[in-house]
């Protein structure tokens, strides 16, 4: 499942906040309660790469994730470039 950090700003009270969710959905201002604010920016965190010794582990938020990303390790690569290539290919399949 995709996972995003969505960033919002309420023009009613000028409060800005972040919220993590499985989509780029509208949100309600935590300060004044004004609703239906669309994200001004969304950062895709579906995949994460972490160095582990001399290789790189790729983690993905699985389809079973609902209210949390619940990352699982899906691959190990020898370089960070290989990890990026793996994610690009997996994302292309994932989003089609």
Secondary structure in CASP SS format (residue, H / E / C, confidence):
PFRMAT SS
TARGET T0000
AUTHOR 0000-0000-0000
METHOD secondary structure of the structure
MODEL  1
X C 1.00
X C 1.00
X C 1.00
X E 1.00
X E 1.00
X E 1.00
X E 1.00
X E 1.00
X E 1.00
X C 1.00
X C 1.00
X C 1.00
X C 1.00
X C 1.00
X C 1.00
X E 1.00
X E 1.00
X E 1.00
X E 1.00
X E 1.00
X E 1.00
X C 1.00
X C 1.00
X C 1.00
X C 1.00
X C 1.00
X E 1.00
X C 1.00
X C 1.00
X C 1.00
X C 1.00
X C 1.00
X C 1.00
X C 1.00
X C 1.00
X C 1.00
X E 1.00
X C 1.00
X C 1.00
X C 1.00
X E 1.00
X E 1.00
X E 1.00
X E 1.00
X C 1.00
X C 1.00
X E 1.00
X E 1.00
X E 1.00
X E 1.00
X E 1.00
X E 1.00
X C 1.00
X C 1.00
X E 1.00
X E 1.00
X E 1.00
X E 1.00
X E 1.00
X E 1.00
X E 1.00
X C 1.00
X C 1.00
X C 1.00
X C 1.00
X C 1.00
X C 1.00
X C 1.00
X C 1.00
X C 1.00
X E 1.00
X E 1.00
X E 1.00
X E 1.00
X E 1.00
X E 1.00
X E 1.00
X C 1.00
X C 1.00
X H 1.00
X H 1.00
X H 1.00
X H 1.00
X H 1.00
X H 1.00
X H 1.00
X H 1.00
X H 1.00
X H 1.00
X H 1.00
X H 1.00
X H 1.00
X H 1.00
X H 1.00
X H 1.00
X C 1.00
END
